[in-house]
Amino acid sequence: MYDFYDRMERKNIMLSFKGELTTDLLNSILQVVESKLQAFEEAARIRKKVFNVLVEVMQNLYHHRGESPVRQVIASPKDASVIIMIAKNATGYSIFTGNYIENQNVDKLKNRLEEVNAMSKDQLKELYKNVLVNGERTKNGGGGLGMIDIARRSGDKLDFGFVPFDDENSFFSLNVNIA
């Protein structure tokens, strides 16, 4: 256990979580991260960026979580298992997330992420405004603004991947770097 702790310390892991994401847990994670950012004496601008991106990625995880196919196989209670990790690095912070996604939704999300990554800061701002004014609501209540907002606030390209799990599901990972 000490080796695990030591590795996390050396990699500057502020928080690591795997499990079911609940509203109570969302609030707890936000409180822990806010406290750690203050303890690191980060500038208010960086604290705000990290906090806002974290809120958005956790909202995406919460609203778009899929039922874990691993849980289905072992006949455990049906919940949505996610991974969240936040690390301090040489240039700022990294927020890593992961969750299962149905294969039928992979291409749509991948295309959206590639579209967002191909845009300049000004293009992202314009798309954000356009979606706000003209966007339709999704079944989860959003207008498709999440990834646009994350890219705008981080100021960096979104690093993502999809790993096939079975015939119906893939594991989606997202790494957001904030400087």
C-alpha positions in Angstrom: 0.0 0.0 0.0 2.9 2.3 0.8 4.3 1.8 -2.8 0.9 2.7 -4.2 0.8 5.8 -2.0 4.3 6.8 -2.9 3.6 6.4 -6.7 0.6 8.7 -6.3 2.6 11.3 -4.4 5.4 11.2 -7.1 2.8 11.7 -9.9 1.2 14.5 -7.9 -2.2 12.8 -8.0 -4.6 15.0 -6.0 -7.6 12.8 -6.3 -8.4 9.4 -7.7 -11.9 7.8 -7.7 -13.5 4.8 -9.3 -17.1 3.8 -8.6 -20.7 5.1 -8.8 -21.0 8.8 -9.2 -23.8 10.3 -7.1 -24.7 14.0 -6.5 -23.3 13.8 -3.0 -20.0 12.4 -4.3 -19.9 15.2 -7.0 -20.1 17.8 -4.2 -17.5 16.0 -2.1 -15.1 15.8 -5.0 -15.5 19.5 -5.8 -14.9 20.4 -2.1 -11.7 18.3 -1.9 -10.3 19.7 -5.1 -11.1 23.3 -4.1 -9.3 22.8 -0.8 -6.3 21.2 -2.5 -6.0 24.0 -5.0 -6.1 26.6 -2.2 -3.5 24.6 -0.3 -1.3 24.7 -3.4 -1.8 28.5 -3.4 -2.8 28.5 -7.0 -3.7 31.7 -8.7 -7.4 32.4 -8.7 -7.5 32.2 -12.5 -6.1 28.7 -12.5 -8.3 27.6 -9.6 -11.4 28.8 -11.5 -10.4 27.0 -14.8 -9.7 23.7 -13.0 -12.9 24.0 -11.0 -15.0 24.9 -14.0 -13.6 22.1 -16.2 -14.0 19.6 -13.3 -17.6 20.6 -12.9 -18.3 20.2 -16.6 -16.5 16.8 -17.0 -18.3 15.4 -13.9 -21.7 16.7 -15.2 -20.9 14.8 -18.4 -20.0 11.7 -16.5 -23.1 11.9 -14.4 -25.5 12.6 -17.2 -24.0 10.3 -19.8 -22.9 7.4 -17.7 -23.7 4.1 -19.1 -24.5 1.0 -17.2 -21.3 -0.8 -16.5 -21.1 -4.0 -18.6 -18.7 -5.4 -16.0 -21.3 -5.0 -13.3 -23.9 -6.8 -15.5 -21.6 -9.8 -16.0 -21.1 -10.3 -12.3 -24.7 -9.6 -11.4 -24.0 -6.8 -9.0 -26.4 -3.8 -8.5 -26.8 -1.9 -11.7 -24.8 1.3 -11.4 -22.7 3.4 -13.6 -19.0 3.1 -12.7 -16.7 5.9 -13.7 -13.1 6.9 -13.1 -11.9 10.4 -12.2 -8.3 11.4 -11.5 -6.9 14.8 -11.1 -3.1 15.4 -11.1 -0.8 18.4 -10.8 1.9 18.4 -13.5 4.7 20.7 -14.6 2.5 22.9 -16.8 -0.7 22.9 -14.7 -3.3 20.2 -14.1 -4.7 17.2 -15.8 -8.2 15.9 -15.3 -8.7 12.3 -16.5 -12.1 10.7 -16.7 -13.4 7.4 -18.0 -16.7 5.7 -18.4 -18.5 3.1 -20.5 -20.4 4.2 -23.6 -22.6 2.2 -25.9 -20.9 1.4 -29.2 -23.8 3.0 -31.1 -22.8 6.4 -29.5 -19.0 6.2 -30.2 -19.0 7.6 -33.7 -21.2 10.6 -32.8 -19.0 11.5 -29.7 -15.8 10.9 -31.6 -16.9 13.2 -34.5 -17.9 15.9 -32.0 -14.6 15.7 -30.2 -12.7 15.8 -33.5 -14.8 18.8 -34.6 -14.0 20.6 -31.3 -10.3 19.8 -31.5 -10.1 21.2 -35.1 -11.4 24.6 -34.1 -9.5 27.7 -33.0 -10.3 29.6 -29.8 -12.5 32.1 -31.8 -14.3 29.3 -33.7 -15.1 27.5 -30.4 -16.5 30.8 -29.0 -18.7 31.3 -32.0 -19.9 27.6 -32.0 -20.7 28.0 -28.3 -22.8 31.0 -28.9 -24.5 29.4 -31.9 -25.4 26.3 -29.9 -26.7 28.4 -27.0 -29.0 30.3 -29.4 -30.0 27.6 -31.8 -29.1 24.3 -30.1 -31.7 21.7 -29.4 -31.9 20.0 -26.0 -30.6 16.4 -25.8 -32.4 13.7 -23.9 -30.2 14.4 -20.9 -31.1 18.1 -20.9 -28.0 19.5 -22.4 -27.5 21.3 -25.6 -24.3 19.7 -26.6 -22.2 22.4 -25.0 -20.2 20.3 -22.6 -17.2 19.4 -24.8 -17.2 22.8 -26.4 -17.1 24.5 -22.9 -14.4 22.1 -21.7 -12.2 22.9 -24.7 -12.8 26.6 -24.4 -12.0 26.7 -20.7 -8.9 24.5 -20.8 -7.4 26.3 -23.8 -6.0 23.0 -25.1 -7.0 20.1 -27.4 -9.0 17.3 -25.8 -7.1 14.0 -25.6 -9.6 11.1 -25.8 -9.8 7.4 -26.7 -12.3 4.6 -27.1 -11.4 1.0 -26.1 -13.8 -1.7 -27.3 -15.1 -3.7 -24.3 -17.6 -6.1 -25.9 -20.1 -6.1 -28.8 -22.3 -3.4 -27.2 -19.9 -1.2 -25.2 -16.6 0.7 -25.3 -14.6 2.5 -22.6 -14.3 6.2 -23.2 -11.4 8.1 -21.7 -10.9 11.9 -21.7 -7.8 13.8 -20.6 -8.1 17.5 -20.2 -5.0 19.6 -19.7 -5.3 23.0 -18.0 -2.4 25.4 -17.9 
